[in-house]
């Protein structure tokens, strides 16, 4: 199991992740993004399937070196990232089974082409931070605090648990997002939260849904839920 995560992951969370992965592709800070999200994996790359990852064209060379060592195949996207929204969202695409969710107008063309070639169904939303905003559970269920996403997803016959906004830390910003505060190992049916999910006001609802969908969970550290830019896992 390989893990893609921000270099700013806390030491406690990192040591917890070692239970699940010994190979790490760390996303380094990129100066064209705002401080606080400048090393977020879900802004700088998009994992496709198996060991293929699309990365932005100016990703840090050390990250690529790690990817090669781990046997990860990477493709360079065409879109350079910039601070101002929506120029920071081209790779922030959510995947729910064979569905992909994004503000499609701003999706990187390489990501879009690769997803089209793999016969994914595209669902367009006006929330550009799509991957950050969505915790995807398998093929037919998500957790989100975004009402616009929830509406579009329900219209596509996907179950939604709509939770309260806020209650997730993101240093330098008013709030973080549930998708950015966790990672899912689909093959093992486990959600890894970057922080203590019991501190979220919708803890009982979230855990009830996880149990109903056949998922276990683990908290990587004892602090509040913190958006670290998602945690990705590859076989």
Secondary structure, 3 states (H helix, E strand, C coil): CEEEEECCCCHHHHHHHCCCCCEEEEECCCCCCCCCCCCCHHHHEEECCCCEEEECCCCCHHHHHHHHHCCCEEEECCCCCCCCCCCCCCCCCEEECCEEEECHHHCCHHHHHHHHHCCCEEEECCCCCHHHHEEEECCCEEEECCHHHHHHHHHCCCEEEECCCCCCECCCCCCCCCHHHEEEEHHHCEEEECCCHHHCCCHHHHHHHHHHCCCEEEECCCCCCECCCCEEEEC
